């Protein structure tokens, strides 16, 4: 299983703390969050709100990432950054106007 598949599995199960670095930073639609517990809780909440029925490993702007889809439409994209054994940066876009090109 490659890193994106591991991240996709974590997104599907909500087990983010297992893959996030202690000092992870999440940038989501103009907001910045820091720390494993805060970021894991936020990402779990995003999953509940977006309710994707598929999460696919994709290249996003040339970076490893995930496309979150519901009923065939992209409801979020995630770019993952890692320089160590765990993910230390997550960029998340859920704003519909920024996702139009994905459908």
C-alpha positions as CSV (number, residue, x, y, z in Angstrom):
1,X,0.0,0.0,0.0
2,X,1.5,3.4,-1.0
3,X,1.3,6.5,1.1
4,X,-1.8,7.9,-0.6
5,X,-3.6,4.6,-0.1
6,X,-2.7,4.7,3.6
7,X,-4.0,8.3,3.8
8,X,-7.2,7.4,1.9
9,X,-7.8,4.5,4.4
10,X,-7.3,6.9,7.3
11,X,-9.7,9.3,5.8
12,X,-12.3,6.6,5.3
13,X,-12.0,5.3,8.9
14,X,-11.2,8.6,10.6
15,X,-8.0,7.2,12.1
16,X,-6.0,10.4,11.4
17,X,-3.9,10.4,14.6
18,X,-2.1,7.3,13.3
19,X,-0.7,9.1,10.2
20,X,-0.3,12.7,11.4
21,X,3.0,14.1,12.8
22,X,2.7,15.6,16.2
23,X,3.4,19.1,14.8
24,X,1.2,18.7,11.7
25,X,-0.3,21.8,10.1
26,X,-3.6,21.8,8.2
27,X,-4.5,24.6,5.9
28,X,-8.2,24.5,4.9
29,X,-10.0,27.1,2.9
30,X,-8.0,30.0,4.4
31,X,-7.8,28.6,8.0
32,X,-4.7,27.2,9.6
33,X,-4.7,24.5,12.4
34,X,-1.8,23.0,14.2
35,X,-1.2,19.9,16.2
36,X,-2.1,16.2,15.8
37,X,-5.2,16.2,18.1
38,X,-6.7,19.4,16.8
39,X,-6.1,18.5,13.1
40,X,-7.3,14.9,13.5
41,X,-10.5,16.2,15.1
42,X,-11.0,18.8,12.4
43,X,-10.4,16.3,9.6
44,X,-12.8,13.8,11.1
45,X,-15.5,16.6,11.3
46,X,-14.8,17.4,7.6
47,X,-15.5,13.8,6.7
48,X,-18.8,13.9,8.6
49,X,-19.8,17.2,6.9
50,X,-18.8,16.2,3.4
51,X,-19.9,12.6,3.6
52,X,-17.8,11.3,0.7
53,X,-18.6,7.9,-0.6
54,X,-15.2,7.5,-2.3
55,X,-11.8,8.8,-1.7
56,X,-9.4,8.4,-4.5
57,X,-5.6,8.7,-4.6
58,X,-4.8,11.4,-7.2
59,X,-2.1,13.8,-8.2
60,X,-3.2,17.3,-7.4
61,X,-1.1,20.1,-8.8
62,X,1.8,17.6,-9.1
63,X,1.6,16.6,-5.5
64,X,0.3,13.4,-3.9
65,X,-3.3,13.9,-2.8
66,X,-6.8,12.7,-2.5
67,X,-10.1,13.5,-4.2
68,X,-13.1,13.2,-2.0
69,X,-16.3,12.4,-4.0
70,X,-19.9,12.1,-3.3
71,X,-22.3,10.8,-5.9
72,X,-19.6,11.2,-8.5
73,X,-18.9,14.9,-7.7
74,X,-15.7,16.1,-6.1
75,X,-16.6,17.7,-2.7
76,X,-13.0,18.2,-1.5
77,X,-9.4,17.8,-2.5
78,X,-6.5,17.1,-0.2
79,X,-2.8,17.6,-0.8
80,X,-0.5,15.7,1.6
81,X,3.0,16.8,2.6
82,X,5.5,14.5,4.4
83,X,9.2,14.9,5.0
84,X,9.3,12.3,7.7
85,X,7.5,9.0,8.4
86,X,4.2,10.9,9.1
87,X,2.1,13.5,7.3
88,X,3.2,17.0,8.5
89,X,1.2,19.2,6.1
90,X,-2.3,18.9,4.8
91,X,-3.9,21.3,2.4
92,X,-7.7,20.9,2.1
93,X,-10.0,22.6,-0.3
94,X,-13.8,22.2,0.1
95,X,-15.1,25.5,-1.3
96,X,-17.4,24.6,-4.2
97,X,-16.3,27.5,-6.4
98,X,-12.7,26.3,-6.1
99,X,-13.7,22.7,-7.1
100,X,-15.7,23.4,-10.3
101,X,-12.8,22.3,-12.5
102,X,-12.8,18.8,-10.9
103,X,-16.3,17.9,-12.1
